[in-house]
Amino acid sequence: MAELNGRPADADALRALGLTNYGHFTTMRVEDGRVRGLELHLERLARDCRTVFGVELDLERVRGYARRAVAGHGGALVVRVTVFDPDLDLGRPAAPASPQVLVTHRPAAAWPLPPLRARTVPYVRDTPRVKHVGLFGALHARRTAQLAGFDDALFTGEGELVSEGGTWNAGFVDADGTVVWPEAEVLPGVTQALLQRSGEHRTAPITATEARGMAAAFATNTAFGVRAVSGIDDASLPPEHPVLAALRARYLALPGEPL
């Protein structure tokens, strides 16, 4: 079910989103009506709405629409809140906007997911710090990796510096057991931010060669939490490193906020 401003979404509004492909979103894992990092998800929506549309977003209204959408649904859900303007004019995108709130959901996968193997693919997302709906480049990179026999893409930029995955933040564990995040223009992930708050870490430029030589690697996003990366290109990495187990336990222990 897709709900636009708390009511079933009509085909015209969804057609407008599909044809213009201009908007932004956040994706949350809802368990028993609670969300880890809800405050960060709402901050993202407000920040991106100012960037994409130049207006303030009513966050209490957003929460109300999300609560309505999940009411009566048991188990864990992945809820996506998309903000877009059905009346956006392709010829005049700078005109005053009236963004609307679309809420969709699906059953969440059981944790933990199996480790993934990533292939480095040269790609830098448009406006990388905004979680926007323009997913063509990321999905094309993912498709390229999968056609080569991998599960997903790990993006690289200038100087073969790694940045992020198709829909996830990349993290690494160095030889000293320290968590290292790539120093690059990436989407600030909610799961990443929660882990950074709860433990020691550092940020540094990481080349693809250095990434392949790390003690361990992992992916983070709201849908799957902390997921091991068992290989990058032709290099294998240990999926059961103790630091990864500690990261998973730390994340799972975080209390969710009521939606």
C-alpha positions as CSV (number, residue, x, y, z in Angstrom):
1,M,0.0,0.0,0.0
2,A,1.2,3.5,-0.9
3,E,-0.2,6.5,1.0
4,L,0.1,10.1,-0.1
5,N,-0.5,12.5,2.7
6,G,-2.2,9.8,4.7
7,R,-4.6,8.6,1.9
8,P,-4.2,5.9,-0.8
9,A,-1.9,7.4,-3.5
10,D,-3.6,8.0,-6.8
11,A,-2.0,7.0,-10.1
12,D,-1.5,10.6,-11.3
13,A,0.7,11.5,-8.3
14,L,2.8,8.3,-8.7
15,R,3.1,8.9,-12.4
16,A,4.4,12.4,-11.7
17,L,7.1,11.0,-9.4
18,G,8.0,8.3,-11.9
19,L,8.3,10.7,-14.8
20,T,10.1,13.6,-13.1
21,N,12.2,11.5,-10.7
22,Y,12.8,14.6,-8.5
23,G,12.5,14.2,-4.8
24,H,14.2,12.8,-1.7
25,F,13.5,10.1,0.8
26,T,14.6,8.1,3.9
27,T,14.1,4.5,4.7
28,M,13.5,3.2,8.2
29,R,13.3,-0.2,9.8
30,V,10.3,-0.2,12.1
31,E,10.1,-2.9,14.8
32,D,7.2,-2.9,17.2
33,G,6.5,0.7,16.4
34,R,10.1,1.8,17.2
35,V,12.9,3.0,14.9
36,R,16.6,3.1,15.7
37,G,17.9,6.6,14.9
38,L,14.4,8.1,14.2
39,E,15.8,11.6,15.1
40,L,18.4,11.3,12.5
41,H,15.9,10.1,9.8
42,L,13.8,13.1,10.5
43,E,16.8,15.5,10.5
44,R,17.7,14.0,7.1
45,L,14.2,14.6,5.7
46,A,14.2,18.2,7.0
47,R,17.7,19.0,5.7
48,D,17.2,17.4,2.3
49,C,13.8,19.2,1.9
50,R,15.5,22.5,2.3
51,T,18.2,21.5,-0.3
52,V,15.8,19.9,-2.8
53,F,12.7,22.2,-2.5
54,G,13.8,25.2,-0.5
55,V,11.1,24.8,2.1
56,E,10.7,23.5,5.7
57,L,9.1,20.1,6.2
58,D,6.5,19.5,8.9
59,L,8.1,16.6,10.7
60,E,5.2,15.8,13.0
61,R,3.0,15.5,10.0
62,V,5.5,13.1,8.5
63,R,5.6,11.0,11.7
64,G,1.8,10.9,11.7
65,Y,1.6,9.6,8.1
66,A,4.3,7.0,8.9
67,R,2.4,5.8,12.0
68,R,-0.8,5.6,10.0
69,A,0.8,3.5,7.3
70,V,2.2,0.9,9.6
71,A,-0.8,0.7,12.0
72,G,-2.1,-2.9,12.3
73,H,1.0,-4.4,10.6
74,G,3.0,-6.8,12.8
75,G,6.6,-7.8,12.5
76,A,9.5,-5.8,11.2
77,L,8.8,-3.4,8.3
78,V,11.0,-1.3,6.0
79,V,9.2,2.0,5.7
80,R,10.2,4.5,3.0
81,V,9.1,8.1,3.3
82,T,9.5,9.9,-0.1
83,V,9.0,13.7,-0.4
84,F,8.2,15.1,-3.8
85,D,6.0,17.7,-5.6
86,P,3.4,16.1,-7.9
87,D,3.0,19.5,-9.6
88,L,6.7,20.0,-10.3
89,D,7.1,21.6,-13.8
90,L,10.1,20.1,-15.6
91,G,10.6,23.4,-17.4
92,R,10.5,25.5,-14.2
93,P,11.8,23.4,-11.3
94,A,12.8,26.6,-9.4
95,A,9.1,27.6,-9.1
96,P,7.7,27.6,-5.5
97,A,7.2,24.0,-4.4
98,S,4.6,22.3,-2.4
99,P,6.2,18.9,-1.5
100,Q,4.0,16.0,-0.5
101,V,4.7,12.9,1.6
102,L,4.5,9.4,0.2
103,V,4.8,6.5,2.6
104,T,5.3,2.9,1.4
105,H,6.4,-0.2,3.3
106,R,7.4,-3.8,2.9
107,P,8.3,-6.7,5.2
108,A,11.9,-6.5,6.5
109,A,14.3,-9.3,5.9
110,A,15.4,-11.4,8.9
111,W,18.8,-10.6,10.3
112,P,21.6,-11.3,9.8
113,L,21.9,-11.3,6.1
114,P,24.6,-13.4,4.4
115,P,27.9,-11.6,3.6
116,L,28.1,-9.9,0.3
117,R,30.9,-9.7,-2.3
118,A,31.5,-6.3,-3.8
119,R,33.1,-5.2,-7.0
120,T,34.8,-1.8,-7.2
121,V,33.0,0.3,-9.9
122,P,34.1,3.9,-10.8
123,Y,31.1,6.1,-9.9
124,V,30.2,9.2,-7.8
125,R,26.6,9.9,-7.1
126,D,25.0,13.2,-8.0
127,T,24.7,15.5,-5.0
128,P,26.0,12.6,-2.8
129,R,25.0,14.1,0.6
130,V,21.3,14.1,-0.4
131,K,19.3,10.9,-0.3
132,H,17.5,11.7,-3.5
133,V,15.4,9.5,-5.8
134,G,17.8,9.6,-8.7
135,L,19.0,6.0,-8.4
136,F,19.9,5.2,-12.0
137,G,23.6,5.5,-11.7
138,A,23.8,3.5,-8.4
139,L,21.6,0.8,-9.8
140,H,23.5,0.6,-13.1
141,A,26.7,0.2,-11.1
142,R,25.0,-2.6,-9.0
143,R,23.9,-4.2,-12.3
144,T,27.4,-4.0,-13.7
145,A,28.8,-5.7,-10.5
146,Q,26.1,-8.4,-10.5
147,L,26.7,-9.2,-14.2
148,A,30.4,-9.8,-13.2
149,G,29.3,-12.3,-10.6
150,F,29.3,-10.1,-7.5
151,D,26.5,-9.0,-5.1
152,D,26.9,-5.3,-5.3
153,A,29.1,-2.4,-6.3
154,L,31.6,-0.5,-4.1
155,F,32.0,3.0,-5.7
156,T,35.4,4.5,-6.4
157,G,36.3,8.0,-7.3
158,E,39.4,10.0,-8.2
159,G,42.6,8.2,-7.3
160,E,40.6,5.0,-6.9
161,L,39.5,6.1,-3.5
162,V,36.5,4.1,-2.2
163,S,33.4,5.9,-1.0
164,E,30.2,3.9,-0.5
165,G,28.1,1.1,-1.8
166,G,25.0,1.0,-4.0
167,T,22.6,1.7,-1.1
168,W,24.9,1.4,1.9
169,N,27.8,2.9,3.7
170,A,31.1,1.1,3.6
171,G,33.3,0.5,6.7
172,F,36.5,-1.3,7.3
173,V,38.6,-2.8,10.1
174,D,42.3,-2.1,10.0
175,A,45.1,-4.4,11.3
176,D,44.8,-2.8,14.8
177,G,41.1,-3.6,15.0
178,T,40.0,0.0,14.6
179,V,36.9,0.8,12.6
180,V,37.8,3.0,9.6
181,W,35.3,4.9,7.4
182,P,36.2,6.2,4.0
183,E,37.0,9.9,3.8
184,A,34.9,10.8,0.8
185,E,31.8,12.6,-0.3
186,V,29.1,10.0,0.7
187,L,25.5,10.0,1.9
188,P,25.7,10.3,5.7
189,G,24.0,7.1,6.8
190,V,21.9,6.8,9.9
191,T,23.2,3.4,10.8
192,Q,26.8,4.7,10.2
193,A,26.1,7.7,12.5
194,L,24.7,5.5,15.3
195,L,27.8,3.3,15.2
196,Q,30.1,6.3,15.2
197,R,28.4,7.6,18.3
198,S,28.7,4.4,20.2
199,G,32.3,3.4,19.6
200,E,35.8,4.3,18.6
201,H,36.5,4.9,14.9
202,R,38.5,7.0,12.5
203,T,38.0,8.4,9.0
204,A,40.7,8.2,6.3
205,P,41.2,8.1,2.5
206,I,41.1,4.5,1.5
207,T,42.2,3.3,-2.0
208,A,40.7,0.2,-3.6
209,T,44.0,-1.5,-3.0
210,E,44.0,-0.6,0.7
211,A,40.4,-1.7,1.0
212,R,41.2,-5.2,-0.4
213,G,44.0,-5.5,2.2
214,M,41.9,-4.6,5.3
215,A,41.4,-7.0,8.1
216,A,37.6,-6.9,7.5
217,A,35.0,-4.9,5.8
218,F,31.3,-4.3,6.3
219,A,28.2,-2.6,4.9
220,T,25.7,-0.6,6.9
221,N,22.1,0.6,6.2
222,T,18.8,0.7,8.0
223,A,17.3,-2.3,6.3
224,F,20.1,-4.8,7.2
225,G,22.0,-3.1,10.0
226,V,25.7,-4.3,9.9
227,R,26.5,-6.8,7.1
228,A,29.8,-8.4,6.5
229,V,31.6,-7.9,3.2
230,S,33.4,-11.2,2.4
231,G,35.2,-10.0,-0.7
232,I,36.2,-7.0,-2.7
233,D,37.2,-7.7,-6.3
234,D,39.5,-10.7,-6.2
235,A,40.4,-10.4,-2.5
236,S,38.6,-12.4,0.2
237,L,37.9,-10.9,3.6
238,P,36.9,-12.7,6.8
239,P,33.1,-12.5,7.4
240,E,33.4,-13.5,11.1
241,H,35.9,-10.9,12.4
242,P,35.3,-10.2,16.1
243,V,35.0,-6.5,15.5
244,L,32.1,-7.1,13.1
245,A,30.4,-9.2,15.8
246,A,30.8,-6.4,18.3
247,L,29.4,-3.8,15.9
248,R,26.3,-6.0,15.3
249,A,25.8,-6.5,19.0
250,R,26.3,-2.8,19.7
251,Y,23.8,-1.8,17.0
252,L,21.2,-4.3,18.0
253,A,21.4,-3.1,21.6
254,L,20.5,0.5,20.6
255,P,17.0,1.3,21.8
256,G,14.5,2.4,19.2
257,E,12.5,5.6,19.4
258,P,8.7,5.4,19.2
259,L,7.5,6.3,15.7
